[in-house]
Each structure stands twice: as structure tokens, then as C-alpha cells.
Amino acid sequence: MMIDRETQVVDCRCGAGLGKGGGLAQRGTLSEAGRAEVVAIAMSPGQRHITKPVCEITYGMRKENIQVSVLVLYSGSGIPESGMRTGSFVLSPVEVAQIEMHKLAVIHLGNIKDHVIRKAREILSQANIPAIVVSQIPVDFEDFAEAGVKTRLVMPRDENILTKGIVMDMVSGVTRGDSCPRDKLNLIIKYVKTTLDQLEDHKGVA
């Protein structure tokens, strides 16, 4: 438990593990915050998917009084096949519902550009939610729009849109298995706060 300006539950285990049993972030688990505000989404843990930065990112957001849940996907540990049409990456209906409970998603991905774009697209094709993509490799709005992903600044043609959700911003330079650089954490927090404020303003107008 963390006590700061507001008490929040932090469910972060001390050792890496897979499936059932102990572990830093078990696959198929959701650690819910007190309010369904932001959900940090991580791929299922494994040799290629080290979830360490997710704990630091969520802790940093909680220090800023942002309510953050953590969803570790059950699937997503395999190498994505062409078109993402195989069983290497899928969301269950339960995971989609868990994501859509929240106002905003922070999606943590890796260092292969095509995989980052395809996995973000797969998540946002099923979950209708604004998202901030955090990755090691740089990606931009044009990259996502070209792949049929709606973004805040660049939109695909109407007939090419493949997602319900939308990419609001992105932060690169966050490496799996390494500590999240302070400047990158500050940028994630800035984008999260800005997007939440925009969503609240939009809600007020609506």
C-alpha cells in the first residue's frame, strides 16, 4: 500500500513468474485501482517481455495521484505472425471489458516497430478507449494511421479505419527490463494528465 496525498493499493510482486503462482506480474491478472481511471496494459511476461518498467510507470503515476490499474494480458508472449491472424496475440472478451472499464489505456510495448503498431492496433480494434503507447522504438502518428489506427493528429481514410480506440500520444525510449528514464516517466505522466483533462472537458461539453 502506498500512502501519499491519497491511499492507493499497489499490487507488485517481488519475483518474475509465469502463469499461476508468485511473480512480478502474472499473465491474465488485473490489479484494480480504487477508481477506474487509467489501465496500464502489459504483454504476458517472458524472456522477451520483461514487465519491470510497467511497475515504475504505474508507481510514478500513482505518486501524481492518478488512479492506475495494471492488466497483464494472458496472451501476447509469442512472436506476432503476419497480419496478427494467428493465436500469437489475442484479447479475451473479459480483457476487453476490463480495459473498457477505464477512461484511458497506457499500452507498454517493445522494440520492433511492426509489432508495436500491430499489437496496439489489435488492442484498439477491440477496445474502444483512448490510449498512450509506450515503447522502446520510436513510432509516430503517421505510422499508426497508415496501419488503420485512429490517432489524435492523423486519421486514416474512413474506409481504412480498423480501430474503435484511438492513439492520443506516444512515448518511446522505454526499454523492457530496464528502469524507465525519469524524463520519459515525466512525459508519460504529462500525456496522461493532459488526456484525462481533455476527456473531462469533452464530457462536460457533451
C-alpha positions in Angstrom: 0.0 0.0 0.0 1.3 3.5 -0.8 0.3 6.5 1.3 0.8 9.9 -0.2 -1.8 12.5 -0.9 -4.2 9.7 -1.3 -4.0 6.0 -0.3 -3.7 3.6 -3.2 -3.2 -0.2 -3.4 -0.1 -1.3 -5.2 0.0 -4.9 -6.2 3.6 -5.5 -7.4 5.2 -8.8 -6.6 9.0 -9.2 -5.9 9.9 -12.0 -8.4 9.3 -12.8 -12.0 6.9 -15.7 -12.7 4.6 -17.1 -15.3 1.1 -18.4 -15.1 -0.1 -19.5 -11.7 1.9 -18.9 -8.5 4.0 -15.9 -7.5 5.6 -13.4 -9.8 6.2 -9.8 -10.7 3.2 -9.6 -13.0 1.4 -12.8 -13.7 -0.3 -13.3 -17.1 -4.0 -12.9 -17.1 -4.2 -10.7 -14.0 -5.8 -7.3 -13.3 -4.7 -5.2 -10.3 -7.5 -2.8 -9.9 -7.2 0.8 -8.6 -9.8 2.3 -6.3 -11.3 4.3 -9.3 -11.3 3.0 -12.9 -9.2 5.9 -14.3 -6.2 4.6 -16.2 -5.2 1.0 -17.1 -1.6 0.1 -17.8 -1.5 -2.8 -20.2 1.5 -5.1 -20.4 2.2 -8.2 -22.5 2.3 -11.5 -20.7 5.8 -11.8 -19.1 8.5 -14.0 -20.5 12.1 -13.8 -21.9 11.1 -11.2 -24.5 8.5 -9.4 -22.4 10.1 -8.0 -19.2 7.4 -6.0 -17.4 9.7 -4.1 -15.0 9.1 -0.6 -16.5 5.3 -1.0 -16.0 5.7 -1.1 -12.2 7.8 2.1 -12.3 5.4 3.8 -14.7 2.4 2.9 -12.5 4.2 3.9 -9.3 5.2 7.3 -10.9 1.6 7.9 -12.0 0.2 7.0 -8.5 2.7 9.5 -6.9 0.9 12.1 -9.1 -2.5 11.0 -7.7 -3.5 9.2 -10.8 -5.5 6.0 -10.2 -3.9 3.2 -12.2 -4.9 -0.4 -12.6 -2.5 -2.9 -14.2 -3.6 -5.5 -16.7 -1.1 -8.2 -17.7 -2.5 -9.9 -20.8 -2.9 -13.7 -20.8 -1.7 -13.9 -24.4 0.8 -11.8 -26.4 4.0 -13.6 -25.5 4.5 -15.1 -28.9 6.1 -13.5 -32.0 3.3 -11.9 -34.0 2.6 -13.5 -37.3 1.8 -11.6 -40.5 -1.5 -9.8 -40.2 -1.8 -10.8 -36.5 -4.2 -13.5 -37.6 -2.7 -16.4 -35.6 -3.0 -17.3 -31.9 0.1 -15.3 -31.0 -1.8 -12.3 -29.8 -5.5 -12.2 -28.9 -7.6 -10.4 -26.3 -10.3 -12.3 -24.4 -13.8 -10.7 -24.0 -13.0 -10.4 -20.3 -9.8 -8.4 -21.0 -11.7 -6.1 -23.4 -14.3 -5.5 -20.8 -11.6 -4.8 -18.2 -9.9 -2.3 -20.5 -13.1 -0.5 -21.3 -13.9 -0.1 -17.6 -11.3 2.7 -17.6 -11.0 6.1 -19.2 -7.6 5.8 -20.7 -5.1 3.0 -21.5 -1.3 3.1 -21.3 0.0 0.3 -23.6 3.5 -0.9 -22.9 5.2 -2.5 -26.0 8.7 -3.2 -27.3 11.4 -2.6 -29.8 10.1 -4.0 -33.1 8.2 -1.3 -34.9 5.8 -3.5 -36.8 5.0 -5.5 -33.7 4.3 -2.3 -31.7 1.9 -1.0 -34.3 0.1 -4.3 -34.9 -0.3 -5.1 -31.2 -1.6 -1.6 -30.4 -4.0 -1.9 -33.4 -5.2 -5.3 -32.2 -6.0 -3.9 -28.7 -7.7 -0.8 -30.0 -9.6 -2.7 -32.7 -11.4 -4.4 -29.9 -11.4 -1.9 -27.0 -13.0 1.5 -27.5 -10.6 3.6 -25.4 -8.1 6.4 -25.9 -4.5 5.2 -25.5 -1.0 6.3 -24.9 1.6 3.9 -26.4 4.9 3.4 -24.6 7.6 1.6 -26.5 11.4 1.3 -26.9 11.4 2.0 -30.6 10.1 5.4 -31.9 6.7 5.4 -33.7 4.7 8.4 -34.8 1.1 9.3 -35.6 1.6 8.6 -39.3 2.9 5.1 -38.7 -0.3 4.2 -36.8 -2.6 6.0 -39.3 -1.0 4.2 -42.2 -1.9 0.9 -40.4 -5.5 1.9 -40.0 -5.3 3.1 -36.4 -7.1 6.2 -35.4 -4.9 8.9 -33.9 -5.3 12.3 -32.3 -3.4 14.1 -35.1 -3.6 11.9 -38.2 -6.6 9.9 -39.2 -6.8 7.0 -41.8 -9.3 7.4 -44.6 -12.7 6.4 -43.3 -12.7 3.2 -45.3 -9.3 2.2 -43.9 -10.1 2.7 -40.2 -9.6 -0.6 -38.3 -9.9 0.5 -34.7 -12.5 1.6 -32.2 -10.0 3.2 -29.9 -7.6 6.0 -30.7 -3.9 6.7 -30.0 -3.6 10.0 -28.2 0.1 10.2 -27.7 3.2 8.0 -27.7 6.5 7.9 -25.7 9.5 6.0 -27.0 12.8 5.1 -25.4 11.4 2.9 -22.6 13.2 -0.4 -22.6 11.8 -3.7 -21.4 13.6 -4.9 -18.4 15.4 -1.6 -17.7 14.4 1.3 -15.4 12.2 3.9 -17.0 14.2 7.1 -17.5 13.0 10.0 -15.4 12.4 12.2 -18.4 10.3 9.5 -20.1 8.3 8.9 -17.0 7.6 12.7 -16.7 6.5 12.7 -20.3 4.1 9.7 -19.8 2.6 11.5 -16.7 2.2 14.7 -18.7 0.4 13.0 -21.5 -1.8 11.0 -19.1 -2.9 14.2 -17.2 -3.4 16.1 -20.4 -5.5 13.4 -22.0 -7.6 12.9 -18.8 -8.2 16.7 -18.7 -9.3 16.6 -22.4 -11.7 13.7 -21.7 -13.2 15.5 -18.7 -13.6 18.8 -20.7 -15.2 16.8 -23.6 -17.6 15.1 -21.1 -18.5 18.5 -19.7 -19.3 19.9 -23.1 -21.3 16.8 -24.0 
